[in-house]
Amino acid sequence: MPKDLDKDGLAEWIIEKSEQLQGHWQNVMEAEQAGFRPNGSHLQSDRIQSIATLARNNVKKFRTELAGLEVSYDLDGVKVKCGTYLDNWDIFFYNMAKYDVSGNLDDFGVATRAYKAVDVSLSEILEMLGVGPAKRIEGSLHPQSQQPRAISPRQVREREIIREKEVIVKVRCSYCHRLYNETLGECPHCGAKR
């Protein structure tokens, strides 16, 4: 691989790496959906672990390649964004492997957020490089459009958190013209009654 890359060369490089990592993602998703044994352990646990390990090793290799790439000054920001993109993939594979072992939905949630960040950062990178939709990786940039996942027994344990947002309304004092909380009967600044 040449050390000096222009816009097109960097776009080809990131698309190639994305296709490889997307293949690992597909393999993890297929193994994860294989199901569970009656004792609650995952049927494809060893497979998920090996895929995640291979994917994380590829991410490390890609990070080393990225560090060795020479780009023009105007592409430095894109190169940094590529590093963030690879970091998000690493977080995804790490937490999917962790979730597979622990069954902790928090690990699955972190993996999901990392995957969404992967999708967003790749779109931003390609936009920064001026890559039009025709050149983008069809189907792998937005895998959310693929088949919905079956709900596993672990996901049933999800809990819903609802938070209320309190709105505080301020009123202006007719005497000192300062704002104060409407629940107060008098202005805290000058003591005037409402």
C-alpha contacts under 8 A as a table, 3 or more apart, distances in Angstrom:
res1	aa1	res2	aa2	distance
2	P	5	L	6.96
2	P	69	L	7.80
3	K	68	G	6.61
3	K	69	L	4.88
3	K	70	E	5.39
4	D	69	L	6.22
4	D	70	E	4.61
4	D	71	V	5.80
5	L	8	D	7.64
5	L	9	G	5.10
5	L	10	L	5.78
5	L	69	L	6.96
5	L	70	E	6.22
5	L	71	V	5.39
5	L	72	S	7.84
6	D	9	G	5.19
6	D	10	L	6.13
6	D	71	V	6.45
6	D	72	S	7.21
7	K	10	L	5.26
7	K	11	A	6.12
7	K	75	L	7.39
7	K	129	L	5.89
8	D	11	A	5.00
8	D	12	E	6.16
8	D	129	L	7.51
9	G	12	E	5.14
9	G	13	W	6.15
10	L	13	W	4.97
10	L	14	I	6.19
11	A	14	I	5.34
11	A	15	I	6.09
11	A	126	L	6.80
11	A	129	L	6.52
11	A	131	V	7.30
12	E	15	I	5.18
12	E	16	E	6.05
13	W	16	E	5.24
13	W	17	K	6.30
14	I	17	K	5.11
14	I	18	S	5.92
14	I	82	C	7.39
15	I	18	S	4.93
15	I	19	E	6.15
15	I	136	R	7.63
15	I	137	I	7.18
16	E	19	E	5.25
16	E	20	Q	6.51
17	K	20	Q	5.19
17	K	21	L	6.23
17	K	62	F	7.39
18	S	21	L	5.14
18	S	22	Q	5.83
19	E	22	Q	5.00
19	E	23	G	6.22
19	E	137	I	7.50
19	E	140	S	7.31
20	Q	23	G	5.16
20	Q	24	H	6.66
21	L	24	H	5.06
21	L	25	W	6.26
21	L	55	A	6.65
21	L	58	N	7.96
21	L	89	W	7.70
22	Q	25	W	4.86
22	Q	26	Q	6.18
22	Q	140	S	6.42
23	G	26	Q	5.08
23	G	27	N	6.30
24	H	27	N	5.07
24	H	28	V	6.20
24	H	51	I	6.49
24	H	52	A	7.59
24	H	55	A	6.12
25	W	28	V	5.15
25	W	29	M	6.18
26	Q	29	M	5.15
26	Q	30	E	6.19
27	N	30	E	5.17
27	N	31	A	6.16
27	N	51	I	7.16
28	V	31	A	5.15
28	V	32	E	5.90
28	V	48	I	5.62
28	V	51	I	6.49
28	V	52	A	7.36
29	M	32	E	4.99
29	M	33	Q	6.16
30	E	33	Q	5.33
30	E	34	A	6.53
31	A	34	A	5.25
31	A	44	Q	5.50
31	A	45	S	7.85
31	A	47	R	6.76
31	A	48	I	6.15
32	E	35	G	6.94
32	E	42	H	7.69
32	E	44	Q	6.73
32	E	45	S	7.90
32	E	48	I	6.99
32	E	100	D	7.81
33	Q	149	R	7.37
33	Q	150	A	7.06
33	Q	152	S	8.00
34	A	42	H	7.88
34	A	43	L	6.35
34	A	44	Q	6.49
35	G	42	H	6.27
35	G	43	L	5.83
35	G	44	Q	7.75
35	G	152	S	7.34
36	F	39	N	7.82
36	F	40	G	5.68
36	F	41	S	5.63
36	F	42	H	4.49
36	F	43	L	5.21
37	R	40	G	5.33
37	R	41	S	5.45
37	R	42	H	6.13
37	R	43	L	6.01
38	P	41	S	7.49
41	S	45	S	7.73
42	H	45	S	5.24
42	H	100	D	7.01
44	Q	47	R	5.21
44	Q	48	I	6.20
45	S	48	I	5.22
45	S	49	Q	6.21
45	S	100	D	6.41
45	S	101	V	7.35
46	D	49	Q	5.08
46	D	50	S	6.19
47	R	50	S	5.17
47	R	51	I	6.10
48	I	51	I	5.13
48	I	52	A	6.00
48	I	97	A	6.45
48	I	100	D	7.44
49	Q	52	A	5.19
49	Q	53	T	6.10
49	Q	97	A	5.58
49	Q	100	D	7.99
50	S	53	T	5.07
50	S	54	L	6.11
51	I	54	L	5.14
51	I	55	A	6.01
52	A	55	A	5.03
52	A	56	R	6.03
52	A	93	F	5.18
52	A	94	Y	6.79
52	A	96	M	7.56
52	A	97	A	6.18
53	T	56	R	5.18
53	T	57	N	6.16
53	T	93	F	7.88
54	L	57	N	5.11
54	L	58	N	6.25
55	A	58	N	5.03
55	A	59	V	6.22
55	A	90	D	7.83
55	A	93	F	7.01
56	R	59	V	4.93
56	R	60	K	6.30
56	R	89	W	7.96
56	R	90	D	5.67
56	R	93	F	6.64
56	R	94	Y	7.50
57	N	60	K	5.11
57	N	61	K	6.27
58	N	61	K	4.93
58	N	62	F	6.04
59	V	62	F	5.01
59	V	63	R	6.07
59	V	86	L	6.14
59	V	87	D	7.85
59	V	89	W	7.36
59	V	90	D	6.45
60	K	63	R	5.02
60	K	64	T	6.32
61	K	64	T	5.16
61	K	65	E	6.31
62	F	65	E	4.93
62	F	66	L	6.01
62	F	86	L	7.72
63	R	66	L	4.98
63	R	67	A	6.18
63	R	83	G	6.77
63	R	86	L	7.03
64	T	67	A	5.16
64	T	68	G	6.47
65	E	68	G	5.17
65	E	69	L	6.42
66	L	69	L	5.20
66	L	79	K	7.46
66	L	82	C	7.91
66	L	83	G	7.43
71	V	75	L	5.94
71	V	76	D	6.62
71	V	79	K	7.86
72	S	75	L	5.45
72	S	76	D	6.77
73	Y	76	D	5.41
74	D	77	G	7.12
75	L	78	V	5.17
75	L	79	K	6.29
76	D	79	K	5.02
76	D	80	V	6.31
77	G	80	V	5.11
77	G	81	K	6.22
78	V	81	K	4.93
78	V	82	C	6.14
78	V	125	I	6.11
78	V	128	M	6.88
78	V	129	L	7.63
79	K	82	C	4.99
79	K	83	G	6.47
80	V	83	G	5.09
80	V	84	T	6.51
81	K	84	T	5.01
81	K	85	Y	6.15
81	K	121	S	7.03
81	K	125	I	6.62
82	C	85	Y	4.90
82	C	86	L	6.29
82	C	121	S	7.90
82	C	122	L	7.82
82	C	125	I	7.03
83	G	86	L	5.18
83	G	87	D	6.19
84	T	87	D	4.93
84	T	88	N	6.20
84	T	121	S	7.63
85	Y	88	N	5.25
85	Y	89	W	6.52
85	Y	117	A	7.68
85	Y	118	V	5.60
85	Y	121	S	5.78
85	Y	122	L	6.62
86	L	89	W	5.10
86	L	90	D	6.30
86	L	118	V	7.89
87	D	90	D	5.01
87	D	91	I	6.26
88	N	91	I	5.06
88	N	92	F	6.17
88	N	114	A	5.23
88	N	115	Y	6.88
88	N	117	A	6.50
88	N	118	V	5.65
89	W	92	F	5.01
89	W	93	F	6.30
89	W	114	A	6.87
89	W	115	Y	6.83
89	W	118	V	6.34
90	D	93	F	5.37
90	D	94	Y	6.04
91	I	94	Y	5.14
91	I	95	N	6.09
91	I	110	V	7.95
91	I	111	A	6.66
91	I	114	A	6.20
92	F	95	N	5.40
92	F	96	M	6.10
92	F	110	V	7.32
92	F	111	A	4.35
92	F	112	T	7.09
92	F	114	A	5.25
92	F	115	Y	5.91
93	F	96	M	5.12
93	F	97	A	6.19
93	F	111	A	7.17
94	Y	97	A	5.39
94	Y	98	K	6.21
94	Y	111	A	7.81
95	N	98	K	4.76
95	N	99	Y	5.85
95	N	107	D	5.31
95	N	108	F	6.53
95	N	110	V	6.60
95	N	111	A	5.19
96	M	99	Y	5.00
96	M	100	D	6.07
96	M	107	D	6.90
96	M	108	F	6.20
96	M	111	A	5.88
97	A	100	D	5.09
97	A	101	V	6.52
98	K	101	V	5.31
98	K	102	S	6.05
98	K	103	G	7.92
98	K	107	D	6.52
99	Y	102	S	5.09
99	Y	103	G	4.95
99	Y	104	N	5.63
99	Y	105	L	6.95
99	Y	106	D	7.98
99	Y	107	D	5.08
99	Y	108	F	5.62
100	D	103	G	5.71
103	G	107	D	7.89
103	G	154	R	6.37
104	N	107	D	5.63
104	N	108	F	6.93
104	N	154	R	7.91
105	L	108	F	4.90
105	L	109	G	6.05
105	L	154	R	7.37
105	L	155	Q	6.95
105	L	158	E	7.12
106	D	109	G	4.91
106	D	110	V	6.22
107	D	110	V	5.15
107	D	111	A	6.20
108	F	111	A	5.02
108	F	112	T	6.12
109	G	112	T	5.01
109	G	113	R	6.20
110	V	113	R	5.14
110	V	114	A	6.11
111	A	114	A	5.07
111	A	115	Y	6.12
112	T	115	Y	5.05
112	T	116	K	6.25
113	R	116	K	5.11
113	R	117	A	6.20
114	A	117	A	4.95
114	A	118	V	6.18
115	Y	118	V	4.89
115	Y	119	D	6.40
116	K	119	D	5.16
116	K	120	V	6.30
117	A	120	V	5.07
117	A	121	S	5.93
118	V	121	S	5.29
118	V	122	L	6.09
119	D	122	L	5.39
119	D	123	S	6.31
119	D	141	L	6.23
119	D	142	H	6.72
120	V	123	S	5.21
120	V	124	E	6.24
121	S	124	E	4.97
121	S	125	I	6.07
122	L	125	I	5.00
122	L	126	L	6.14
122	L	141	L	7.66
123	S	126	L	5.26
123	S	127	E	6.09
123	S	141	L	7.70
124	E	127	E	5.02
124	E	128	M	6.05
125	I	128	M	5.07
125	I	129	L	6.20
126	L	129	L	4.99
126	L	130	G	6.10
126	L	131	V	5.13
126	L	132	G	7.74
126	L	136	R	7.92
127	E	130	G	4.95
127	E	131	V	5.86
127	E	132	G	7.49
128	M	131	V	7.75
131	V	135	K	6.35
131	V	136	R	7.05
132	G	135	K	5.77
132	G	136	R	6.77
133	P	136	R	5.18
136	R	141	L	7.51
137	I	140	S	5.72
137	I	141	L	5.92
138	E	141	L	6.59
139	G	142	H	5.85
139	G	143	P	5.96
139	G	145	S	7.78
139	G	146	Q	7.95
140	S	143	P	5.32
142	H	145	S	6.26
143	P	146	Q	5.34
144	Q	147	Q	7.82
144	Q	148	P	7.91
151	I	155	Q	6.29
151	I	156	V	7.56
152	S	155	Q	5.40
152	S	156	V	7.04
153	P	156	V	5.43
153	P	157	R	7.60
154	R	157	R	5.90
154	R	158	E	7.94
155	Q	158	E	5.59
168	I	181	N	6.88
168	I	182	E	7.76
169	V	181	N	6.10
169	V	182	E	5.81
170	K	179	L	5.88
170	K	180	Y	5.22
170	K	181	N	4.63
170	K	182	E	5.32
171	V	179	L	5.40
171	V	180	Y	5.58
171	V	181	N	6.34
171	V	182	E	5.57
172	R	177	H	5.43
172	R	178	R	5.39
172	R	179	L	4.42
172	R	180	Y	6.49
173	C	176	C	5.71
173	C	177	H	4.62
173	C	178	R	5.46
173	C	179	L	6.30
173	C	180	Y	7.40
173	C	187	C	6.34
173	C	192	A	7.57
173	C	194	R	7.56
174	S	177	H	5.55
175	Y	190	C	7.88
175	Y	192	A	6.96
176	C	189	H	7.75
176	C	190	C	6.66
178	R	189	H	7.52
180	Y	184	L	7.65
180	Y	187	C	6.56
180	Y	188	P	7.17
181	N	184	L	5.88
182	E	185	G	7.56
184	L	187	C	7.14
185	G	193	K	6.31
185	G	194	R	6.19
186	E	191	G	5.64
186	E	192	A	5.48
186	E	193	K	4.34
186	E	194	R	5.69
187	C	190	C	5.74
187	C	191	G	4.78
187	C	192	A	5.31
187	C	193	K	6.47
187	C	194	R	7.47
188	P	191	G	5.56
